[in-house]
Amino acid sequence: MADVIARRFANLRAATVLEDLRNLPGRHHELGGKRKGQFAADLIHPKRLIYSPDHELEVYMEGNAINWSKITKIKIIEIIDYH
């Protein structure tokens, strides 16, 4: 799993905005429910890398939707199987 984590971190570091990650391996996706406002990237099933934007909410929201193109900085929260 260390190799997969290293690849996800390399992709995160190389991205200018979160939108850059949408079509890369790792299936970066928004979470819902009690994790609304957080994102996940697949590691080795069932583990996920959980992160969130490191901005104030109004910086990246457009109405009720998150604008991935406005997120320029994130913070890593955890690696977990949340299923």
Summary of the structure (lengths in Angstrom):
residues: 83
radius of gyration: 12.2
end to end distance: 18.2
largest distance: 37.5
contacts: 196
relative contact order: 0.22
helix: 33%
strand: 28%
